[in-house]
């Protein structure tokens, strides 16, 4: 009887009318807001379309992406180095990592950008040679070596390295210690174990927050306007100061930021799926919002 009753069970999908109602309300509110912007007589749409694909704006958007990728790459390398140092048994390396993370997380990014941008005030020239002697191999003005773009990349990279170091450290700690012990028992070196055993497994935990850091880095490049880097926001601000169309140029900048963040989020989704293989729960669909109910036929 129990087998017969189990055979006659029918899966009935639960209905959730409030989900559709709430979704319709959100779409309605969002649509009303977009319509209010489009139909507003206080916004000059001709200026928006004029500068939306303007050459200078496009170049600034490309520069923004380049700054983001370069700074994020350097920051990620620094993050791995300082995360390993933070987990090291060497107290000196651990102390250096703690001080680095604490300093760059404890001071505003804007302050760090300004410091690197005006480093020439403190050090007018950059010299390389033998200390305390007259032997100098290289000497140049700091303003020529440390350009505004270089200073911006240094500031963004060092700041990102401090935040990402904690993400990488959390990912490494998420890997079972037995994995490392097993690798050592097979004669693997610490560096090889980190590269081939620990980090590949830690990526499942590292990728999602690092993706958020990547998007945050893209928007943080707008702070480089204080050291005269003509990224997207600085360029649109410069144009708006000439034609006094502040709102219209903000719309242009916002459009391109949305495009860039959307495109750059695709690699994150791909990496999450790739490194998350083997950790997905059984069955398809959302565990919380795809619930079904069994009823007897």
HELIX and SHEET records of a PDB file:
HELIX    1   1 UNK A    2  UNK A    7  1                                   6    
HELIX    2   2 UNK A   17  UNK A   39  1                                  23    
HELIX    3   3 UNK A   45  UNK A   52  1                                   8    
HELIX    4   4 UNK A   55  UNK A   86  1                                  32    
HELIX    5   5 UNK A   91  UNK A  106  1                                  16    
HELIX    6   6 UNK A  109  UNK A  117  1                                   9    
HELIX    7   7 UNK A  119  UNK A  122  1                                   4    
HELIX    8   8 UNK A  142  UNK A  145  1                                   4    
HELIX    9   9 UNK A  148  UNK A  174  1                                  27    
HELIX   10  10 UNK A  177  UNK A  185  1                                   9    
HELIX   11  11 UNK A  190  UNK A  193  1                                   4    
HELIX   12  12 UNK A  194  UNK A  198  3                                   5    
HELIX   13  13 UNK A  199  UNK A  220  1                                  22    
HELIX   14  14 UNK A  221  UNK A  227  5                                   7    
HELIX   15  15 UNK A  232  UNK A  243  1                                  12    
HELIX   16  16 UNK A  246  UNK A  275  1                                  30    
SHEET    1   A 2 UNK A   9  UNK A  13  0                                        
SHEET    2   A 2 UNK A 292  UNK A 296 -1                                        
SHEET    1   B 2 UNK A 125  UNK A 129  0                                        
SHEET    2   B 2 UNK A 136  UNK A 141 -1                                        
END                                                                             
